[in-house]
Amino acid sequence: MYLVLAALAEELTELLSRASIEAVERWHGFTFHRGRLSGKEVVIARTGVGKSLSAMLAQHLIDRYRPQALLFSGIAGALRPQLEIGDMVVARDCLQYDLDARPAGFALGQVPFTDIRIIACDERLREIALSFQPAGYRITEGRILTGDLFLTRADRESHRYLVEELEGTAVEMEGASVGLVATINETPFLLVRVISDRADGAASVDFARFLPEASARTGALVAYLLARL
């Protein structure tokens, strides 16, 4: 069985339309859709926005369903100028850019008193995802950064370290927290994001207009990947 997660219900629209749903389960206001997609047993669920909610839901779902792998998809803001809205980023790895215990001697993004900092995605899942050949947009590999902050143009100068020091490709609010949970539970993990905005203050326009298309693109990739597992 595979867990397929996203932060927002709208990000799951395409996946739910492609899946054959056999049961709907609920837990404290969250809904889990059990069924089959691309011939595989899946649970499709919304985690909610931000690191805390997404980590909590990921741990609950791992405990409840014991998945073979966890796939997280959705939208993100571009950190690289060559990325266009609609391009897809398959995460090579991810980290929490707002976890900062440097005054205590830890590296930026490092979980204090552990060796956990850069969280790698599963190599096999990455290879399959990167073999996907979409029409009309690009797919690339990179580092996805996670933090509880929606970046805008005003934040760019103060957050130059996201690109210059952390070598980020895209920025979002859930991936590395879910990746951390998956890693600790020894569950293969893949993070995929579609660029919906440029983290430049125009997100309210880009986000609303592009969300359905982003759902279609991530849904197509996840269906492709599951068919090859």
BELWODA-V466008 format. One record per helix or strand. SS is the DSSP state (hx for helix, st for strand). FROM is the first residue (numbers start at 1). TO is the last residue. Records with the same first field share a line. If there is no record, write none. Layout:
# BELWODA-V466008
SS=FROM-TO ; FROM-TO
This chain:
# BELWODA-V466008
st=2-6 ; 20-27 ; 30-37 ; 40-46 ; 69-78 ; 88-96 ; 119-120 ; 139-146 ; 170-172 ; 188-197
hx=9-18 ; 51-65 ; 102-104 ; 123-130 ; 153-155 ; 161-164 ; 175-184 ; 203-227
